[in-house]
């Protein structure tokens, strides 16, 4: 009987653990999308010359 | 007995924390399959770019590319444009699927597509055409 007490927290917490892992990681997906799109559209190379030099003097 | 119970609790908490930490990590996007799709899309982009700029094609609300106004393209180039768009869309679908699979959740594919759809549209350059939520074309 005493051994059953061990199972109680496990029974409550393990499903919670599975649930957490199934959630779609929205922020991580956005970051991944941005990196891939920048790469395919070559946005970083395009913007760097403009941003790198004019931005600091502008502020 | 109490000590044993506490250490059991600690073990369970530690086991719980691990997947939580992994859940917040970056998505895996560096598999050979994803890199190959990306390279293919990059080379297509060299040709697609001028059509984005003149408004012949645009970004759809479902993460694809579509012909918006074929009349902006000379008749002789339309077939080429259609196959370019088809190839781009094949790669985009494959990309969403591969990211979902690479992260161990094939069922995430439609969410990944949705996220990409938003990001393609938001990152489209000024002058390019994108679809709004109702599917109407708007110029950025």
N, CA and C atoms of all chains as a GROMACS GRO file, in nm:
protein
  597
    1UNK      N    1   0.083  -0.121   0.000
    1UNK     CA    2   0.000   0.000   0.000
    1UNK      C    3   0.086   0.126   0.000
    2UNK      N    4   0.192   0.122   0.087
    2UNK     CA    5   0.277   0.241   0.096
    2UNK      C    6   0.345   0.268  -0.038
    3UNK      N    7   0.373   0.161  -0.111
    3UNK     CA    8   0.440   0.179  -0.239
    3UNK      C    9   0.353   0.256  -0.340
    4UNK      N   10   0.226   0.246  -0.320
    4UNK     CA   11   0.134   0.312  -0.412
    4UNK      C   12   0.147   0.464  -0.406
    5UNK      N   13   0.189   0.514  -0.287
    5UNK     CA   14   0.206   0.660  -0.269
    5UNK      C   15   0.306   0.715  -0.371
    6UNK      N   16   0.403   0.635  -0.407
    6UNK     CA   17   0.501   0.676  -0.507
    6UNK      C   18   0.436   0.704  -0.641
    7UNK      N   19   0.337   0.628  -0.670
    7UNK     CA   20   0.276   0.639  -0.803
    7UNK      C   21   0.193   0.765  -0.818
    8UNK      N   22   0.149   0.818  -0.706
    8UNK     CA   23   0.057   0.931  -0.711
    8UNK      C   24   0.117   1.054  -0.782
    9UNK      N   25   0.233   1.104  -0.735
    9UNK     CA   26   0.289   1.220  -0.805
    9UNK      C   27   0.323   1.189  -0.950
   10UNK      N   28   0.370   1.068  -0.974
   10UNK     CA   29   0.405   1.032  -1.111
   10UNK      C   30   0.280   1.034  -1.200
   11UNK      N   31   0.173   0.983  -1.145
   11UNK     CA   32   0.048   0.977  -1.224
   11UNK      C   33  -0.003   1.117  -1.256
   12UNK      N   34   0.020   1.211  -1.165
   12UNK     CA   35  -0.027   1.348  -1.187
   12UNK      C   36   0.067   1.424  -1.280
   13UNK      N   37   0.197   1.405  -1.258
   13UNK     CA   38   0.294   1.490  -1.327
   13UNK      C   39   0.332   1.441  -1.467
   14UNK      N   40   0.335   1.313  -1.488
   14UNK     CA   41   0.381   1.264  -1.618
   14UNK      C   42   0.291   1.308  -1.734
   15UNK      N   43   0.159   1.302  -1.721
   15UNK     CA   44   0.076   1.353  -1.830
   15UNK      C   45   0.099   1.501  -1.857
   16UNK      N   46   0.126   1.577  -1.751
   16UNK     CA   47   0.155   1.720  -1.766
   16UNK      C   48   0.281   1.737  -1.850
   17UNK      N   49   0.377   1.653  -1.823
   17UNK     CA   50   0.504   1.656  -1.894
   17UNK      C   51   0.481   1.633  -2.043
   18UNK      N   52   0.401   1.535  -2.076
   18UNK     CA   53   0.371   1.504  -2.216
   18UNK      C   54   0.298   1.620  -2.283
   19UNK      N   55   0.204   1.680  -2.209
   19UNK     CA   56   0.126   1.791  -2.263
   19UNK      C   57   0.218   1.907  -2.300
   20UNK      N   58   0.310   1.942  -2.210
   20UNK     CA   59   0.401   2.053  -2.233
   20UNK      C   60   0.479   2.031  -2.362
   21UNK      N   61   0.523   1.907  -2.383
   21UNK     CA   62   0.608   1.878  -2.496
   21UNK      C   63   0.532   1.882  -2.629
   22UNK      N   64   0.402   1.872  -2.624
   22UNK     CA   65   0.323   1.866  -2.746
   22UNK      C   66   0.287   2.005  -2.796
   23UNK      N   67   0.290   2.105  -2.708
   23UNK     CA   68   0.257   2.242  -2.749
   23UNK      C   69   0.347   2.287  -2.863
   24UNK      N   70   0.289   2.356  -2.959
   24UNK     CA   71   0.367   2.407  -3.071
   24UNK      C   72   0.450   2.527  -3.025
   25UNK      N   73   0.582   2.524  -3.042
   25UNK     CA   74   0.668   2.633  -2.995
   25UNK      C   75   0.664   2.751  -3.092
   26UNK      N   76   0.566   2.835  -3.076
   26UNK     CA   77   0.540   2.947  -3.167
   26UNK      C   78   0.662   3.038  -3.187
   27UNK      N   79   0.722   3.078  -3.074
   27UNK     CA   80   0.834   3.173  -3.083
   27UNK      C   81   0.953   3.110  -3.155
   28UNK      N   82   0.980   2.985  -3.124
   28UNK     CA   83   1.092   2.917  -3.188
   28UNK      C   84   1.065   2.900  -3.338
   29UNK      N   85   0.941   2.873  -3.373
   29UNK     CA   86   0.906   2.855  -3.513
   29UNK      C   87   0.923   2.986  -3.590
   30UNK      N   88   0.885   3.096  -3.525
   30UNK     CA   89   0.899   3.226  -3.589
   30UNK      C   90   1.046   3.258  -3.616
   31UNK      N   91   1.128   3.227  -3.515
   31UNK     CA   92   1.271   3.252  -3.528
   31UNK      C   93   1.330   3.168  -3.640
   32UNK      N   94   1.289   3.043  -3.647
   32UNK     CA   95   1.338   2.953  -3.752
   32UNK      C   96   1.294   3.003  -3.889
   33UNK      N   97   1.168   3.046  -3.898
   33UNK     CA   98   1.115   3.097  -4.026
   33UNK      C   99   1.195   3.219  -4.070
   34UNK      N  100   1.220   3.310  -3.976
   34UNK     CA  101   1.295   3.431  -4.010
   34UNK      C  102   1.433   3.399  -4.063
   35UNK      N  103   1.499   3.303  -3.998
   35UNK     CA  104   1.635   3.269  -4.042
   35UNK      C  105   1.634   3.209  -4.182
   36UNK      N  106   1.536   3.122  -4.207
   36UNK     CA  107   1.529   3.056  -4.338
   36UNK      C  108   1.492   3.157  -4.447
   37UNK      N  109   1.396   3.245  -4.417
   37UNK     CA  110   1.352   3.343  -4.518
   37UNK      C  111   1.466   3.442  -4.548
   38UNK      N  112   1.533   3.489  -4.444
   38UNK     CA  113   1.648   3.579  -4.466
   38UNK      C  114   1.750   3.514  -4.558
   39UNK      N  115   1.770   3.384  -4.538
   39UNK     CA  116   1.868   3.311  -4.616
   39UNK      C  117   1.821   3.298  -4.762
   40UNK      N  118   1.698   3.257  -4.783
   40UNK     CA  119   1.647   3.235  -4.919
   40UNK      C  120   1.636   3.367  -4.996
   41UNK      N  121   1.587   3.468  -4.928
   41UNK     CA  122   1.569   3.599  -4.995
   41UNK      C  123   1.694   3.686  -4.984
   42UNK      N  124   1.797   3.636  -4.916
   42UNK     CA  125   1.923   3.708  -4.898
   42UNK      C  126   1.899   3.849  -4.847
   43UNK      N  127   1.815   3.859  -4.744
   43UNK     CA  128   1.778   3.991  -4.692
   43UNK      C  129   1.889   4.052  -4.610
   44UNK      N  130   1.963   3.968  -4.537
   44UNK     CA  131   2.066   4.022  -4.447
   44UNK      C  132   2.176   4.095  -4.525
   45UNK      N  133   2.223   4.032  -4.633
   45UNK     CA  134   2.331   4.092  -4.712
   45UNK      C  135   2.287   4.226  -4.770
   46UNK      N  136   2.158   4.230  -4.811
   46UNK     CA  137   2.105   4.350  -4.872
   46UNK      C  138   2.101   4.467  -4.775
   47UNK      N  139   2.057   4.435  -4.651
   47UNK     CA  140   2.030   4.543  -4.556
   47UNK      C  141   2.153   4.589  -4.480
   48UNK      N  142   2.255   4.503  -4.472
   48UNK     CA  143   2.370   4.537  -4.389
   48UNK      C  144   2.440   4.666  -4.429
   49UNK      N  145   2.468   4.687  -4.559
   49UNK     CA  146   2.540   4.810  -4.593
   49UNK      C  147   2.464   4.935  -4.547
   50UNK      N  148   2.334   4.934  -4.566
   50UNK     CA  149   2.253   5.049  -4.526
   50UNK      C  150   2.247   5.062  -4.374
   51UNK      N  151   2.211   4.953  -4.306
   51UNK     CA  152   2.196   4.958  -4.160
   51UNK      C  153   2.328   4.983  -4.090
   52UNK      N  154   2.433   4.911  -4.135
   52UNK     CA  155   2.560   4.914  -4.065
   52UNK      C  156   2.620   5.053  -4.058
   53UNK      N  157   2.599   5.135  -4.162
   53UNK     CA  158   2.669   5.264  -4.162
   53UNK      C  159   2.580   5.383  -4.127
   54UNK      N  160   2.459   5.380  -4.178
   54UNK     CA  161   2.378   5.500  -4.157
   54UNK      C  162   2.307   5.501  -4.021
   55UNK      N  163   2.275   5.382  -3.967
   55UNK     CA  164   2.198   5.379  -3.844
   55UNK      C  165   2.267   5.445  -3.724
   56UNK      N  166   2.398   5.414  -3.697
   56UNK     CA  167   2.462   5.472  -3.579
   56UNK      C  168   2.468   5.626  -3.586
   57UNK      N  169   2.496   5.681  -3.704
   57UNK     CA  170   2.507   5.826  -3.714
   57UNK      C  171   2.371   5.893  -3.699
   58UNK      N  172   2.267   5.818  -3.739
   58UNK     CA  173   2.132   5.873  -3.730
   58UNK      C  174   2.084   5.886  -3.587
   59UNK      N  175   2.145   5.809  -3.494
   59UNK     CA  176   2.090   5.813  -3.357
   59UNK      C  177   2.170   5.888  -3.259
   60UNK      N  178   1.228   0.700   0.534
   60UNK     CA  179   1.116   0.689   0.441
   60UNK      C  180   1.082   0.826   0.380
   61UNK      N  181   1.080   0.928   0.468
   61UNK     CA  182   1.047   1.062   0.420
   61UNK      C  183   1.153   1.113   0.322
   62UNK      N  184   1.280   1.084   0.361
   62UNK     CA  185   1.390   1.129   0.274
   62UNK      C  186   1.379   1.067   0.136
   63UNK      N  187   1.341   0.940   0.139
   63UNK     CA  188   1.328   0.869   0.010
   63UNK      C  189   1.219   0.933  -0.076
   64UNK      N  190   1.115   0.971  -0.007
   64UNK     CA  191   1.001   1.030  -0.078
   64UNK      C  192   1.042   1.164  -0.141
   65UNK      N  193   1.119   1.242  -0.061
   65UNK     CA  194   1.164   1.373  -0.110
   65UNK      C  195   1.256   1.356  -0.230
   66UNK      N  196   1.347   1.260  -0.220
   66UNK     CA  197   1.438   1.242  -0.334
   66UNK      C  198   1.363   1.193  -0.456
   67UNK      N  199   1.259   1.117  -0.434
   67UNK     CA  200   1.177   1.073  -0.548
   67UNK      C  201   1.110   1.193  -0.613
   68UNK      N  202   1.061   1.282  -0.530
   68UNK     CA  203   0.999   1.406  -0.583
   68UNK      C  204   1.099   1.485  -0.666
   69UNK      N  205   1.220   1.502  -0.607
   69UNK     CA  206   1.323   1.579  -0.678
   69UNK      C  207   1.354   1.518  -0.813
   70UNK      N  208   1.358   1.385  -0.816
   70UNK     CA  209   1.388   1.315  -0.941
   70UNK      C  210   1.280   1.346  -1.045
   71UNK      N  211   1.157   1.341  -0.998
   71UNK     CA  212   1.045   1.366  -1.090
   71UNK      C  213   1.050   1.510  -1.142
   72UNK      N  214   1.081   1.603  -1.051
   72UNK     CA  215   1.090   1.744  -1.093
   72UNK      C  216   1.200   1.762  -1.197
   73UNK      N  217   1.313   1.695  -1.175
   73UNK     CA  218   1.424   1.705  -1.269
   73UNK      C  219   1.383   1.648  -1.405
   74UNK      N  220   1.313   1.536  -1.402
   74UNK     CA  221   1.268   1.474  -1.527
   74UNK      C  222   1.171   1.565  -1.602
   75UNK      N  223   1.093   1.638  -1.525
   75UNK     CA  224   0.995   1.730  -1.584
   75UNK      C  225   1.063   1.850  -1.647
   76UNK      N  226   1.167   1.897  -1.580
   76UNK     CA  227   1.233   2.020  -1.624
   76UNK      C  228   1.305   1.999  -1.757
   77UNK      N  229   1.355   1.878  -1.781
   77UNK     CA  230   1.432   1.852  -1.902
   77UNK      C  231   1.349   1.878  -2.029
   78UNK      N  232   1.234   1.815  -2.044
   78UNK     CA  233   1.156   1.842  -2.166
   78UNK      C  234   1.110   1.986  -2.175
   79UNK      N  235   1.087   2.048  -2.060
   79UNK     CA  236   1.047   2.189  -2.060
   79UNK      C  237   1.157   2.274  -2.122
   80UNK      N  238   1.280   2.246  -2.079
   80UNK     CA  239   1.393   2.322  -2.131
   80UNK      C  240   1.408   2.298  -2.280
   81UNK      N  241   1.392   2.172  -2.323
   81UNK     CA  242   1.404   2.140  -2.465
   81UNK      C  243   1.294   2.208  -2.544
   82UNK      N  244   1.176   2.215  -2.484
   82UNK     CA  245   1.063   2.274  -2.553
   82UNK      C  246   1.088   2.418  -2.592
   83UNK      N  247   1.172   2.487  -2.516
   83UNK     CA  248   1.196   2.627  -2.545
   83UNK      C  249   1.318   2.650  -2.633
   84UNK      N  250   1.388   2.540  -2.665
   84UNK     CA  251   1.507   2.554  -2.748
   84UNK      C  252   1.465   2.587  -2.891
   85UNK      N  253   1.565   2.618  -2.973
   85UNK     CA  254   1.538   2.647  -3.114
   85UNK      C  255   1.484   2.524  -3.184
   86UNK      N  256   1.414   2.546  -3.292
   86UNK     CA  257   1.372   2.435  -3.377
   86UNK      C  258   1.494   2.388  -3.457
   87UNK      N  259   1.496   2.259  -3.485
   87UNK     CA  260   1.602   2.203  -3.569
   87UNK      C  261   1.576   2.240  -3.714
   88UNK      N  262   1.669   2.316  -3.775
   88UNK     CA  263   1.649   2.350  -3.916
   88UNK      C  264   1.776   2.324  -3.997
   89UNK      N  265   1.868   2.247  -3.938
   89UNK     CA  266   1.995   2.226  -4.008
   89UNK      C  267   2.015   2.082  -4.054
   90UNK      N  268   1.909   2.013  -4.090
   90UNK     CA  269   1.927   1.878  -4.142
   90UNK      C  270   1.963   1.886  -4.290
   91UNK      N  271   2.026   1.780  -4.344
   91UNK     CA  272   2.061   1.781  -4.486
   91UNK      C  273   1.939   1.805  -4.576
   92UNK      N  274   1.825   1.747  -4.541
   92UNK     CA  275   1.705   1.763  -4.624
   92UNK      C  276   1.662   1.910  -4.629
   93UNK      N  277   1.660   1.976  -4.513
   93UNK     CA  278   1.618   2.116  -4.508
   93UNK      C  279   1.717   2.203  -4.584
   94UNK      N  280   1.846   2.177  -4.565
   94UNK     CA  281   1.947   2.256  -4.635
   94UNK      C  282   1.934   2.241  -4.787
   95UNK      N  283   1.906   2.120  -4.834
   95UNK     CA  284   1.892   2.098  -4.978
   95UNK      C  285   1.772   2.175  -5.033
   96UNK      N  286   1.661   2.173  -4.961
   96UNK     CA  287   1.541   2.246  -5.006
   96UNK      C  288   1.572   2.395  -5.011
   97UNK      N  289   1.641   2.443  -4.907
   97UNK     CA  290   1.674   2.586  -4.899
   97UNK      C  291   1.760   2.628  -5.018
   98UNK      N  292   1.858   2.545  -5.051
   98UNK     CA  293   1.947   2.578  -5.164
   98UNK      C  294   1.868   2.586  -5.295
   99UNK      N  295   1.777   2.491  -5.311
   99UNK     CA  296   1.694   2.490  -5.432
   99UNK      C  297   1.609   2.617  -5.440
  100UNK      N  298   1.552   2.656  -5.325
  100UNK     CA  299   1.467   2.776  -5.323
  100UNK      C  300   1.549   2.901  -5.347
  101UNK      N  301   1.672   2.900  -5.295
  101UNK     CA  302   1.759   3.016  -5.313
  101UNK      C  303   1.788   3.038  -5.461
  102UNK      N  304   1.813   2.930  -5.534
  102UNK     CA  305   1.846   2.948  -5.676
  102UNK      C  306   1.720   2.986  -5.755
  103UNK      N  307   1.604   2.933  -5.714
  103UNK     CA  308   1.480   2.977  -5.780
  103UNK      C  309   1.456   3.126  -5.757
  104UNK      N  310   1.494   3.172  -5.640
  104UNK     CA  311   1.466   3.311  -5.605
  104UNK      C  312   1.534   3.408  -5.702
  105UNK      N  313   1.650   3.370  -5.754
  105UNK     CA  314   1.718   3.458  -5.851
  105UNK      C  315   1.626   3.491  -5.968
  106UNK      N  316   1.544   3.392  -6.008
  106UNK     CA  317   1.453   3.413  -6.122
  106UNK      C  318   1.319   3.470  -6.078
  107UNK      N  319   1.275   3.434  -5.956
  107UNK     CA  320   1.143   3.478  -5.909
  107UNK      C  321   1.142   3.626  -5.873
  108UNK      N  322   1.258   3.673  -5.831
  108UNK     CA  323   1.270   3.807  -5.776
  108UNK      C  324   1.207   3.917  -5.862
  109UNK      N  325   1.239   3.915  -5.994
  109UNK     CA  326   1.188   4.023  -6.079
  109UNK      C  327   1.036   4.015  -6.091
  110UNK      N  328   0.980   3.893  -6.079
  110UNK     CA  329   0.834   3.879  -6.086
  110UNK      C  330   0.767   3.925  -5.957
  111UNK      N  331   0.838   3.909  -5.843
  111UNK     CA  332   0.787   3.967  -5.718
  111UNK      C  333   0.781   4.118  -5.733
  112UNK      N  334   0.890   4.172  -5.795
  112UNK     CA  335   0.902   4.317  -5.803
  112UNK      C  336   0.802   4.380  -5.900
  113UNK      N  337   0.773   4.310  -6.012
  113UNK     CA  338   0.679   4.374  -6.106
  113UNK      C  339   0.533   4.338  -6.074
  114UNK      N  340   0.512   4.252  -5.974
  114UNK     CA  341   0.375   4.224  -5.930
  114UNK      C  342   0.307   4.111  -6.004
  115UNK      N  343   0.381   4.038  -6.086
  115UNK     CA  344   0.320   3.926  -6.158
  115UNK      C  345   0.283   3.815  -6.059
  116UNK      N  346   0.365   3.798  -5.955
  116UNK     CA  347   0.337   3.697  -5.854
  116UNK      C  348   0.346   3.759  -5.715
  117UNK      N  349   0.289   3.689  -5.616
  117UNK     CA  350   0.294   3.742  -5.481
  117UNK      C  351   0.288   3.630  -5.378
  118UNK      N  352   0.297   3.670  -5.251
  118UNK     CA  353   0.294   3.576  -5.138
  118UNK      C  354   0.150   3.553  -5.096
  119UNK      N  355   0.109   3.425  -5.091
  119UNK     CA  356  -0.029   3.396  -5.052
  119UNK      C  357  -0.040   3.387  -4.900
  120UNK      N  358  -0.163   3.390  -4.853
  120UNK     CA  359  -0.184   3.384  -4.708
  120UNK      C  360  -0.160   3.244  -4.651
  121UNK      N  361  -0.144   3.143  -4.741
  121UNK     CA  362  -0.117   3.009  -4.689
  121UNK      C  363   0.028   2.964  -4.711
  122UNK      N  364   0.118   3.063  -4.720
  122UNK     CA  365   0.260   3.030  -4.723
  122UNK      C  366   0.311   2.982  -4.858
  123UNK      N  367   0.240   3.017  -4.964
  123UNK     CA  368   0.284   2.977  -5.098
  123UNK      C  369   0.309   3.100  -5.184
  124UNK      N  370   0.337   3.074  -5.314
  124UNK     CA  371   0.352   3.180  -5.412
  124UNK      C  372   0.243   3.157  -5.517
  125UNK      N  373   0.182   3.264  -5.568
  125UNK     CA  374   0.080   3.246  -5.671
  125UNK      C  375   0.094   3.354  -5.776
  126UNK      N  376   0.053   3.320  -5.900
  126UNK     CA  377   0.050   3.419  -6.007
  126UNK      C  378  -0.065   3.513  -5.978
  127UNK      N  379  -0.035   3.642  -5.977
  127UNK     CA  380  -0.134   3.743  -5.943
  127UNK      C  381  -0.189   3.807  -6.070
  128UNK      N  382  -0.097   3.838  -6.164
  128UNK     CA  383  -0.137   3.902  -6.288
  128UNK      C  384  -0.044   3.857  -6.400
  129UNK      N  385  -0.089   3.753  -6.471
  129UNK     CA  386  -0.004   3.692  -6.574
  129UNK      C  387   0.022   3.789  -6.689
  130UNK      N  388  -0.067   3.887  -6.705
  130UNK     CA  389  -0.051   3.980  -6.818
  130UNK      C  390   0.075   4.067  -6.805
  131UNK      N  391   0.131   4.071  -6.685
  131UNK     CA  392   0.254   4.149  -6.666
  131UNK      C  393   0.376   4.076  -6.721
  132UNK      N  394   0.355   3.953  -6.766
  132UNK     CA  395   0.465   3.872  -6.817
  132UNK      C  396   0.441   3.846  -6.966
  133UNK      N  397   0.545   3.863  -7.050
  133UNK     CA  398   0.528   3.834  -7.193
  133UNK      C  399   0.477   3.691  -7.214
  134UNK      N  400   0.390   3.676  -7.311
  134UNK     CA  401   0.328   3.547  -7.339
  134UNK      C  402   0.432   3.434  -7.343
  135UNK      N  403   0.546   3.464  -7.404
  135UNK     CA  404   0.648   3.360  -7.423
  135UNK      C  405   0.711   3.315  -7.291
  136UNK      N  406   0.700   3.399  -7.188
  136UNK     CA  407   0.762   3.365  -7.059
  136UNK      C  408   0.665   3.302  -6.960
  137UNK      N  409   0.536   3.300  -6.994
  137UNK     CA  410   0.436   3.258  -6.894
  137UNK      C  411   0.451   3.112  -6.854
  138UNK      N  412   0.483   3.027  -6.953
  138UNK     CA  413   0.499   2.884  -6.919
  138UNK      C  414   0.614   2.867  -6.822
  139UNK      N  415   0.721   2.938  -6.847
  139UNK     CA  416   0.839   2.930  -6.762
  139UNK      C  417   0.803   2.978  -6.620
  140UNK      N  418   0.726   3.087  -6.614
  140UNK     CA  419   0.688   3.141  -6.484
  140UNK      C  420   0.602   3.039  -6.408
  141UNK      N  421   0.506   2.977  -6.479
  141UNK     CA  422   0.419   2.880  -6.414
  141UNK      C  423   0.499   2.764  -6.355
  142UNK      N  424   0.598   2.715  -6.429
  142UNK     CA  425   0.673   2.602  -6.373
  142UNK      C  426   0.764   2.648  -6.259
  143UNK      N  427   0.811   2.773  -6.267
  143UNK     CA  428   0.891   2.827  -6.157
  143UNK      C  429   0.807   2.834  -6.029
  144UNK      N  430   0.685   2.884  -6.043
  144UNK     CA  431   0.595   2.896  -5.928
  144UNK      C  432   0.562   2.758  -5.872
  145UNK      N  433   0.538   2.664  -5.962
  145UNK     CA  434   0.507   2.528  -5.916
  145UNK      C  435   0.625   2.467  -5.841
  146UNK      N  436   0.745   2.490  -5.893
  146UNK     CA  437   0.864   2.435  -5.827
  146UNK      C  438   0.884   2.499  -5.690
  147UNK      N  439   0.863   2.631  -5.684
  147UNK     CA  440   0.877   2.702  -5.556
  147UNK      C  441   0.776   2.648  -5.454
  148UNK      N  442   0.652   2.625  -5.498
  148UNK     CA  443   0.550   2.577  -5.406
  148UNK      C  444   0.577   2.434  -5.360
  149UNK      N  445   0.630   2.352  -5.450
  149UNK     CA  446   0.670   2.216  -5.410
  149UNK      C  447   0.774   2.224  -5.300
  150UNK      N  448   0.872   2.312  -5.319
  150UNK     CA  449   0.979   2.325  -5.220
  150UNK      C  450   0.926   2.382  -5.088
  151UNK      N  451   0.834   2.478  -5.096
  151UNK     CA  452   0.780   2.536  -4.972
  151UNK      C  453   0.706   2.429  -4.892
  152UNK      N  454   0.622   2.351  -4.959
  152UNK     CA  455   0.550   2.244  -4.889
  152UNK      C  456   0.647   2.144  -4.828
  153UNK      N  457   0.749   2.108  -4.906
  153UNK     CA  458   0.848   2.012  -4.857
  153UNK      C  459   0.922   2.070  -4.737
  154UNK      N  460   0.951   2.200  -4.742
  154UNK     CA  461   1.021   2.265  -4.632
  154UNK      C  462   0.940   2.258  -4.503
  155UNK      N  463   0.810   2.290  -4.510
  155UNK     CA  464   0.727   2.288  -4.390
  155UNK      C  465   0.720   2.146  -4.334
  156UNK      N  466   0.706   2.049  -4.425
  156UNK     CA  467   0.696   1.910  -4.381
  156UNK      C  468   0.827   1.866  -4.317
  157UNK      N  469   0.940   1.900  -4.380
  157UNK     CA  470   1.070   1.856  -4.330
  157UNK      C  471   1.102   1.917  -4.194
  158UNK      N  472   1.064   2.042  -4.172
  158UNK     CA  473   1.090   2.104  -4.042
  158UNK      C  474   1.009   2.031  -3.934
  159UNK      N  475   0.883   2.000  -3.965
  159UNK     CA  476   0.799   1.929  -3.868
  159UNK      C  477   0.858   1.793  -3.837
  160UNK      N  478   0.900   1.721  -3.940
  160UNK     CA  479   0.955   1.586  -3.921
  160UNK      C  480   1.088   1.592  -3.846
  161UNK      N  481   1.173   1.690  -3.883
  161UNK     CA  482   1.304   1.701  -3.820
  161UNK      C  483   1.293   1.728  -3.671
  162UNK      N  484   1.181   1.784  -3.628
  162UNK     CA  485   1.163   1.814  -3.487
  162UNK      C  486   1.076   1.711  -3.416
  163UNK      N  487   1.053   1.600  -3.485
  163UNK     CA  488   0.982   1.489  -3.423
  163UNK      C  489   0.832   1.510  -3.408
  164UNK      N  490   0.777   1.610  -3.476
  164UNK     CA  491   0.632   1.636  -3.468
  164UNK      C  492   0.574   1.660  -3.607
  165UNK      N  493   0.554   1.554  -3.685
  165UNK     CA  494   0.496   1.572  -3.819
  165UNK      C  495   0.363   1.648  -3.815
  166UNK      N  496   0.295   1.640  -3.703
  166UNK     CA  497   0.162   1.705  -3.692
  166UNK      C  498   0.176   1.858  -3.679
  167UNK      N  499   0.298   1.907  -3.663
  167UNK     CA  500   0.319   2.053  -3.655
  167UNK      C  501   0.318   2.118  -3.794
  168UNK      N  502   0.315   2.040  -3.900
  168UNK     CA  503   0.332   2.093  -4.035
  168UNK      C  504   0.242   2.213  -4.066
  169UNK      N  505   0.113   2.202  -4.031
  169UNK     CA  506   0.022   2.311  -4.067
  169UNK      C  507   0.050   2.436  -3.984
  170UNK      N  508   0.094   2.418  -3.859
  170UNK     CA  509   0.129   2.534  -3.776
  170UNK      C  510   0.255   2.600  -3.831
  171UNK      N  511   0.348   2.519  -3.877
  171UNK     CA  512   0.472   2.573  -3.934
  171UNK      C  513   0.439   2.650  -4.062
  172UNK      N  514   0.351   2.593  -4.142
  172UNK     CA  515   0.308   2.664  -4.264
  172UNK      C  516   0.246   2.799  -4.229
  173UNK      N  517   0.163   2.800  -4.125
  173UNK     CA  518   0.097   2.924  -4.084
  173UNK      C  519   0.199   3.029  -4.039
  174UNK      N  520   0.296   2.982  -3.960
  174UNK     CA  521   0.400   3.074  -3.913
  174UNK      C  522   0.478   3.130  -4.031
  175UNK      N  523   0.516   3.043  -4.124
  175UNK     CA  524   0.591   3.088  -4.242
  175UNK      C  525   0.507   3.186  -4.325
  176UNK      N  526   0.379   3.156  -4.342
  176UNK     CA  527   0.293   3.243  -4.422
  176UNK      C  528   0.300   3.385  -4.368
  177UNK      N  529   0.291   3.398  -4.234
  177UNK     CA  530   0.298   3.531  -4.173
  177UNK      C  531   0.433   3.596  -4.196
  178UNK      N  532   0.538   3.516  -4.186
  178UNK     CA  533   0.672   3.573  -4.196
  178UNK      C  534   0.710   3.610  -4.340
  179UNK      N  535   0.671   3.527  -4.439
  179UNK     CA  536   0.696   3.564  -4.580
  179UNK      C  537   0.631   3.700  -4.606
  180UNK      N  538   0.505   3.714  -4.562
  180UNK     CA  539   0.429   3.836  -4.590
  180UNK      C  540   0.491   3.955  -4.519
  181UNK      N  541   0.528   3.933  -4.393
  181UNK     CA  542   0.582   4.045  -4.318
  181UNK      C  543   0.720   4.087  -4.369
  182UNK      N  544   0.796   3.992  -4.424
  182UNK     CA  545   0.930   4.025  -4.473
  182UNK      C  546   0.933   4.063  -4.620
  183UNK      N  547   0.819   4.053  -4.690
  183UNK     CA  548   0.816   4.091  -4.832
  183UNK      C  549   0.862   4.236  -4.845
  184UNK      N  550   0.940   4.263  -4.950
  184UNK     CA  551   0.997   4.396  -4.971
  184UNK      C  552   0.891   4.497  -5.014
  185UNK      N  553   0.913   4.625  -4.990
  185UNK     CA  554   0.818   4.726  -5.037
  185UNK      C  555   0.799   4.714  -5.190
  186UNK      N  556   0.672   4.719  -5.232
  186UNK     CA  557   0.642   4.706  -5.374
  186UNK      C  558   0.595   4.565  -5.410
  187UNK      N  559   0.631   4.465  -5.329
  187UNK     CA  560   0.586   4.329  -5.356
  187UNK      C  561   0.439   4.315  -5.316
  188UNK      N  562   0.375   4.213  -5.376
  188UNK     CA  563   0.234   4.190  -5.348
  188UNK      C  564   0.215   4.073  -5.253
  189UNK      N  565   0.120   4.089  -5.158
  189UNK     CA  566   0.090   3.983  -5.062
  189UNK      C  567  -0.062   3.975  -5.043
  190UNK      N  568  -0.107   3.858  -4.998
  190UNK     CA  569  -0.250   3.843  -4.972
  190UNK      C  570  -0.282   3.881  -4.828
  191UNK      N  571  -0.395   3.951  -4.810
  191UNK     CA  572  -0.439   3.980  -4.673
  191UNK      C  573  -0.521   3.861  -4.621
  192UNK      N  574  -0.577   3.877  -4.501
  192UNK     CA  575  -0.646   3.764  -4.436
  192UNK      C  576  -0.763   3.711  -4.519
  193UNK      N  577  -0.821   3.798  -4.602
  193UNK     CA  578  -0.937   3.753  -4.681
  193UNK      C  579  -0.894   3.698  -4.817
  194UNK      N  580  -0.765   3.704  -4.847
  194UNK     CA  581  -0.717   3.651  -4.973
  194UNK      C  582  -0.704   3.756  -5.082
  195UNK      N  583  -0.734   3.883  -5.050
  195UNK     CA  584  -0.721   3.990  -5.148
  195UNK      C  585  -0.574   4.032  -5.159
  196UNK      N  586  -0.532   4.071  -5.281
  196UNK     CA  587  -0.393   4.113  -5.302
  196UNK      C  588  -0.374   4.257  -5.256
  197UNK      N  589  -0.269   4.280  -5.180
  197UNK     CA  590  -0.234   4.418  -5.143
  197UNK      C  591  -0.085   4.438  -5.168
  198UNK      N  592  -0.050   4.560  -5.209
  198UNK     CA  593   0.091   4.589  -5.236
  198UNK      C  594   0.156   4.646  -5.111
  199UNK      N  595   0.277   4.598  -5.083
  199UNK     CA  596   0.345   4.650  -4.964
  199UNK      C  597   0.419   4.781  -4.993
   0.00000   0.00000   0.00000
